[in-house]
Amino acid sequence: MNFPANLRYTKDHEWIQLDGNIATIGITDFAQHELGDIVYVDISTVGKSLAAETVFGTVEAVKTVSDLFLPVAGTVNEVNSLLEKQPELVNTDPYGDGWMIKMTVANPAEVEALMSSEAYAALVG
């Protein structure tokens, strides 16, 4: 499994990459592998300010639907429009074209409190 060192991770299997106060968020390689073939991504929280660990959408796989949790507090700015027609990008490129949202982070220091790639790798074993 691939867990890039430049990202931070949550216990709920989301990753976050911070650039200034703008974050890109998606699900990890582990999460997409566990879910199986992704067939639909439903995110309708654009423009909303949400607390950390709030559900910001769902991802639907062939056998299950799973909630997506916001790693840190902030405002959802954008949903990856590619996922509307190509949800399988979450499976094939979870850290690239398969990203899910961009958001403005309320407190960038919160990102540093999330798990490193090493800590996340230890969590998923």
N, C-alpha and C positions, 0 to 999 in steps of 0.2 A: 504494500500500500504506500501511497505517496502522501506525505504531510509536509508541504513546503515550509522551510524555516522562517520565511519572511511574513508568515501569517500567524494569527492568534486563533484559538479554538475554544469551543464551549463543550460542556458535558452533554449537551443536546445535539452535538455533531454538526454545528455550524462553524464556518470559518469567517474571519473578518480581516480585511486589509485596509489600513488607515492611510490616507493621503491628506495631510492637514487636518481638517475636521470633517472630511468626506470619507465615508467608509463604503467598501464594496463587500457584499455578504453572499455566501452560498452555502451549500452543504458539502461535507467532506467526502473524500474518496471512499472512506469506510461506510458512511451513511448511504451513498448511492449504491454501493455494492450490496449492502444489507437489504435495501428496498427492492432491488431488481430493476427491471425496465420501467423507466419513468414515462408515463403517458400523458400527464397533464400537470401544470403548475398553476395554482390559483392564488393570486396576490391582489387584493383590492384595498390596500392600505396607503396608497400614494397620497401624500399631503397630510397624513396623520402623524401626530406626535405620540410616541408610545414609550412606555417604561421598558426597562431591561427585562428580558424573559417573557415578554408579552408575545402572543401568537400574532405573526404578521402575514401568514398565509398557510397554504397547504400544498403538499406535493402528493400526487397520486401515481402509484405504481400499479402494475397488473394485479397484484394481490392485496394491496393495502392503501390507505390514505394516512399521511403523517403530517402533524402540525410542524410549522416552521417557527422557531423562537428567535426574537431579536436579541443579539448578544449584549447590547448596551442601549441606554436610552437615547432617543433622538427622533428625527422626523424623516419618514420615508420620502425620498425625492423621485425615484425612478424604478421601474421594473424592467428587466431585460426583455425587450420586445421579441428577440429571437426565439424565446422559449414558447411563445404563443403557437408558432408553427413547427418548432423543433424542440420539444421538451426533452428528447433523447440527448441533447447537448449536456444535460446534467450528468448523464452516465459517461459520455465519451470525453468530456473536458470540464470536470467539476470546478477546477480552479481558473479556467480561462473563459471560453465562450458560454459555459454553463452557469455563470454567476446569476444571482437572482435579483438583488436590489442594490441600489445606492442610497445612502442616507446621510443626513447631517447629524453628526454625533454631538450630543449635549455636553459631554465631558470626555475629551480625548484620553484623559488619564485612566478612565475605566477600561479602555482597550488593553492597556499594559497589565491589568490585573487578571486578564484571561490567560488560558493555558498556552504555553509554548508548544512547538511541534513535538518536542521530546516528552513533555508531560501528557499531551494528548495521545501519543503513540503508546505510552505506558498504560493509559486509561483503557484503550481498546485492545491492548494486549497483542 
